[in-house]
């Protein structure tokens, strides 16, 4: 799971550092970064510092400490799908289901193919015993990344959920 969180943040930071001509222009979720200015992309992206600090808190399972940092990242960059996803994840881990759902949906409104948000929302749907909705997230991941870590992990959880229902 730690590797998945690290991967999600790296990808998020890359997607937040578009080419200079598009800087802060709200480019698509498929952006691959490409900051050719030679500067530190994280330092140039609004909210990136807070997001990096929050990621460390999330990895340490200090969700209550991560939330204010993530809120600052969102205030600096309201279309930061990674921060919205981590807010959803942190709230889910704290048992705040309604808030988690809201933040996951916000992340997907910004980037419908956000791998982390699709995986974590699918996991939340399984926790809520909404298999059909979890399978919808799995289908999105199948087309977004087919066999990526997020897809494989959610697929395993969906299959385990189905086996549990059959018992």
C-alpha positions in Angstrom: 0.0 0.0 0.0 2.9 2.4 0.7 4.2 1.9 -2.8 0.8 2.6 -4.2 0.5 5.9 -2.2 4.0 6.9 -3.3 3.2 6.1 -6.9 -0.1 8.1 -6.7 1.7 11.1 -5.3 4.5 11.0 -7.9 1.9 10.7 -10.7 -0.2 13.5 -9.2 2.8 15.8 -8.9 3.7 15.0 -12.5 0.2 15.8 -13.6 0.3 19.1 -11.7 3.5 20.2 -13.5 2.3 20.9 -17.1 4.5 22.4 -19.8 5.2 26.1 -19.2 2.7 27.2 -21.8 -0.1 25.5 -19.8 1.1 26.4 -16.3 -1.8 26.6 -13.9 -4.2 26.2 -16.9 -6.0 23.1 -15.6 -4.7 20.7 -18.1 -6.0 17.2 -18.5 -5.3 14.3 -16.1 -3.1 12.6 -18.7 -0.4 15.3 -18.5 3.0 13.8 -18.2 4.7 16.8 -16.6 7.5 18.1 -18.7 8.6 21.2 -16.9 11.4 22.4 -19.2 12.1 25.5 -17.2 14.8 23.6 -15.2 13.1 24.6 -11.9 11.7 22.5 -9.2 8.2 21.6 -10.4 6.9 20.8 -6.9 7.9 24.3 -5.7 6.2 25.9 -8.7 2.9 24.0 -8.3 0.4 25.6 -5.9 -0.2 23.3 -3.0 2.5 20.8 -3.9 4.5 21.4 -0.7 1.4 20.8 1.5 0.6 17.7 -0.6 4.1 16.3 0.0 3.8 16.9 3.7 0.3 15.4 3.8 1.5 12.3 1.9 4.0 11.6 4.7 1.2 11.9 7.3 -1.0 9.5 5.3 1.8 7.0 5.0 2.3 7.2 8.8 -1.5 6.8 9.2 -1.8 10.2 10.8 -4.9 11.1 8.9 -6.1 13.8 11.3 -2.8 15.6 10.8 -2.9 15.1 7.0 -6.4 16.6 6.6 -5.5 20.3 7.3 -2.5 20.1 5.0 -4.6 18.6 2.2 -7.2 21.3 2.8 -4.4 23.9 2.3 -3.3 22.2 -0.9 -6.9 22.3 -2.2 -7.2 26.0 -1.2 -4.0 26.7 -3.2 -5.1 24.5 -6.1 -8.9 23.5 -6.1 -8.4 21.2 -9.0 -5.7 19.1 -7.3 -7.2 15.6 -7.8 -4.4 14.0 -5.8 -5.1 16.1 -2.8 -8.9 15.5 -3.1 -8.2 11.8 -3.4 -6.0 11.9 -0.2 -8.7 13.8 1.6 -11.2 11.1 0.7 -8.8 8.4 1.7 -8.0 10.1 5.1 -11.7 10.6 5.9 -12.5 7.0 4.9 -9.8 5.7 7.2 -11.2 7.9 10.0 -14.7 6.5 9.4 -16.1 9.6 7.8 -17.9 7.9 5.0 -20.0 10.8 3.7 -16.9 13.1 3.5 -14.9 10.4 1.9 -17.5 9.9 -0.8 -17.7 13.6 -1.4 -13.9 14.0 -1.8 -13.6 11.0 -4.1 -16.3 12.3 -6.3 -14.6 15.7 -6.4 -11.3 14.1 -7.4 -13.1 12.2 -10.2 -14.8 15.3 -11.4 -11.4 16.9 -11.9 -9.8 13.7 -13.3 -12.3 10.9 -14.2 -9.5 8.4 -14.7 -7.6 9.2 -11.5 -6.4 5.8 -10.6 -6.1 6.3 -6.9 -9.6 7.8 -6.6 -11.2 5.1 -8.6 -9.5 2.4 -6.6 -10.2 3.9 -3.2 -13.8 4.8 -4.1 -14.2 1.2 -5.3 -12.9 0.0 -1.9 -15.3 2.3 -0.1 -18.2 0.9 -2.1 -17.2 -2.6 -1.1 -17.1 -1.5 2.6 -20.7 -0.2 2.0 -21.6 -3.5 0.3 -22.3 -1.8 -3.0 -20.6 -4.4 -5.3 -22.1 -2.9 -8.5 -20.6 0.5 -7.9 -17.2 -1.1 -7.0 -17.3 -3.0 -10.3 -18.0 0.3 -12.1 -14.8 1.7 -10.6 -13.0 -1.4 -11.7 -14.2 -1.0 -15.2 -12.9 2.6 -15.3 -9.5 1.3 -14.1 -9.6 -1.4 -16.7 -9.8 1.2 -19.5 -7.6 3.8 -17.8 -4.6 1.6 -17.0 -5.4 -2.2 -17.5 -3.4 -4.3 -15.1 -1.9 -1.3 -13.2 -1.4 -1.7 -9.5 -4.7 0.1 -8.6 -6.7 -2.2 -11.0 -5.1 -5.4 -9.7 -5.6 -4.4 -6.0 -9.3 -3.4 -6.5 -9.9 -6.5 -8.6 -8.5 -8.8 -5.9 -10.8 -7.0 -3.3 -13.8 -7.3 -5.6 -13.1 -11.1 -6.1 -12.7 -11.6 -2.3 -15.9 -9.7 -1.7 -17.7 -12.0 -4.1 -16.3 -15.1 -2.5 -17.4 -13.8 0.9 -20.9 -13.3 -0.4 -21.0 -16.8 -1.8 -20.1 -18.4 1.5 
